[in-house]
């Protein structure tokens, strides 16, 4: 994967615990966004490990003034970026 992307970007994945753990362990991704699906394989364990950067919390699809919103728990370094305006 890094051969295709290069070194300009750090990759992340949104998935269940077993996928998040695997891509980190294999060095494929730097950031993980753990889905709220606690029934999926490895998700509870990955949540407890603290290796995630973003954790999607329930309830999903909250109605905030007509806008469907998911709430997430984030760590200081969650993979955010800004685009230069110049």
C-alpha positions as CSV (number, residue, x, y, z in Angstrom):
1,X,0.0,0.0,0.0
2,X,2.8,2.5,0.9
3,X,4.3,1.8,-2.5
4,X,1.2,3.2,-4.1
5,X,0.4,6.1,-1.7
6,X,4.0,7.1,-1.0
7,X,5.1,8.9,2.1
8,X,3.1,12.2,1.7
9,X,0.1,10.8,3.5
10,X,-0.7,8.7,6.6
11,X,-3.5,6.3,6.0
12,X,-6.5,5.5,8.2
13,X,-9.3,3.0,8.3
14,X,-12.8,3.0,9.5
15,X,-13.8,-0.6,10.6
16,X,-14.4,-3.1,13.4
17,X,-11.8,-4.1,15.9
18,X,-10.2,-7.0,14.1
19,X,-9.6,-5.0,11.0
20,X,-8.3,-2.0,12.9
21,X,-5.9,-4.2,14.9
22,X,-4.7,-6.0,11.8
23,X,-3.9,-2.9,9.7
24,X,-2.0,-1.3,12.7
25,X,-0.1,-4.5,13.4
26,X,0.8,-4.9,9.7
27,X,1.9,-1.2,9.5
28,X,-0.6,-0.5,6.7
29,X,-2.4,2.4,8.5
30,X,-1.5,5.0,11.1
31,X,-5.0,5.9,12.2
32,X,-8.1,3.9,13.1
33,X,-11.7,5.0,13.4
34,X,-13.4,2.2,15.4
35,X,-17.1,1.6,14.5
36,X,-19.7,1.5,17.2
37,X,-20.6,-2.1,16.3
38,X,-19.4,-3.7,19.6
39,X,-20.8,-7.1,18.5
40,X,-18.3,-7.4,15.7
41,X,-15.2,-9.6,16.2
42,X,-12.5,-7.9,18.2
43,X,-14.2,-4.6,18.6
44,X,-14.6,-4.6,22.4
45,X,-11.0,-5.8,22.8
46,X,-9.7,-3.1,20.4
47,X,-11.7,-0.4,22.3
48,X,-10.2,-1.6,25.6
49,X,-6.7,-1.6,24.1
50,X,-6.9,2.2,23.5
51,X,-5.1,1.9,20.2
52,X,-8.0,3.6,18.3
53,X,-7.9,7.3,17.3
54,X,-11.6,7.8,16.9
55,X,-14.4,5.8,18.4
56,X,-17.9,6.1,17.0
57,X,-20.4,6.2,19.9
58,X,-24.0,5.2,20.1
59,X,-26.7,6.2,19.5
60,X,-26.1,6.6,15.8
61,X,-28.0,9.0,13.6
62,X,-29.0,11.5,16.3
63,X,-31.3,14.2,15.1
64,X,-29.8,17.6,15.7
65,X,-32.3,20.1,14.3
66,X,-33.1,17.9,11.3
67,X,-29.4,17.0,10.7
68,X,-28.4,13.3,11.1
69,X,-25.3,13.3,13.4
70,X,-23.0,10.5,14.7
71,X,-21.0,11.4,17.9
72,X,-17.4,10.3,18.1
73,X,-14.8,10.1,20.9
74,X,-11.4,11.4,19.6
75,X,-7.9,11.4,20.9
76,X,-5.6,14.4,20.6
77,X,-4.0,12.9,17.4
78,X,-6.9,11.6,15.4
79,X,-5.5,12.2,11.9
80,X,-7.1,15.5,11.2
81,X,-5.5,17.9,8.6
82,X,-6.0,21.3,7.1
83,X,-5.7,22.4,3.5
84,X,-3.5,25.4,2.9
85,X,-5.4,28.4,1.4
86,X,-2.5,30.0,-0.4
